[in-house]
Amino acid sequence: MKRYDELLFNRFNEDWHQLPTAKMLSLLRVKTQTTLPSQIDMARMKGKLKVKFGIDPTGAEIHIGHLCPIFCLNIFLKCGHHVDFVIGDFTARIGDPSGRNTERAMITDEQIASNFATYTKQIAPYIDINQLAVHKNSEWLSKYSLSEFLSVLQRIKLSVATQREDFRNRIENVSLAEVTYAVLMGLDSVSLQADIELGGLDQTLNFSQCRLVQEIYNQKPEQAFVTPILEGLSGDGRKMSKSYHNYIAVSASAEEKFGKFMSLPDNLLLKYYQAFGYLYEEEIPDLVAFIQENPLEAKKQLATYFVALDGNNLAIGLTEREKFERKFSKRELTADDFVKVVVPAPTNIINAIFASGKFASKSEIKRLLTAGAVTNIDTKVKLNADFIVTKNVKIKVGKLNIFQMEVKNER
């Protein structure tokens, strides 16, 4: 049997400094949805590249969907190219309007510093942060004079700056500051003389304006490699988002990550392999066949590989696989496998499960009860929404959650 967990883990640790350009592009094409422009400048790609990747540290916790461009960025870094990692401390005060239906709230310098420190800690297992050239874009943006900034704005038509759907949907509430966001991104590219920029599909219009601003400054426009927006675990077509509760937190435990990968719908397996594994284009047909023939094994191997990256040790992933199989395949449970939830007696089962903190809403729990997905582990009886917890009870909720409900007043 093909062992993609071993293959991908070993490849993650390979030295690619001598990797031919064609092989590098093969890895990139697997991970990117499109490029801007569509035709790649092959001559330019063969030189030492200046690669730009920027973030606005507006939140503390990130999910694995945010890692898609990081895994792509790592290809350039491992191949020996120069990577400029831009902290948008200046632009964070405006907030990237991409995909927004409201204006972002202002953020303080203290929040920016704290969020960035958390962000780098979370991405450290997936890219060597010590090899990144880290900048704050306030270093150069704060030095632009008003007259120079206005001279750039005069070269950009309002129709170009506001062609975004997210602006059209809330045109009455769009601030002038938001309209200039992509222009400021372009000034980042000018200051760094970027050859390449990376980001998600929602950044496409921003990248287009970055190229335009570089042309205004007589620079050769950057090539943008655009990664897809990762679909969430629910498989309903919505993007991975904390708002939709369909995400895997980067900071989650190894056990939780493994379990959530195992809940992934089969039809998303290929996309997740492409997002997080380093694969060459010619390897994709064999991977597709493997997934179709044994989706459960493919899921276990993907989860094993991803979890192993946390400590850069394949044994970590294999241990979580063994634990998962013991609990959910062999059904050999130990006391440590149960999440203990202390509730008063009597407590309705919906409130008791919600007290675990594992579910986003009580309506989600009610749906699981209605679907017969909540079981008393000892009696094998399926529980309904009318069940009342009056004494200690072990229950299974869905496929992956097992709880020990302990009542406060039980002796």
PyMOL commands that set and color helices and strands:
alter all, ss='L'
color gray80, all
select helices_A, chain A and resi 4-12+21-31+42-45+64-78+91-93+109-123+129-131+138-141+146-153+158-161+165-168+171-173+176-179+181-192+201-216+242-244+254-262+266-276+281-293+295-308+314-328+335-337+349-354+362-370
alter helices_A, ss='H'
color red, helices_A
select strands_A, chain A and resi 34-36+50-55+82-87+133-136+196-200+223-227+339-343+347-348+374-376+388-389+393-397+401-407
alter strands_A, ss='S'
color yellow, strands_A
deselect
rebuild
show_as cartoon
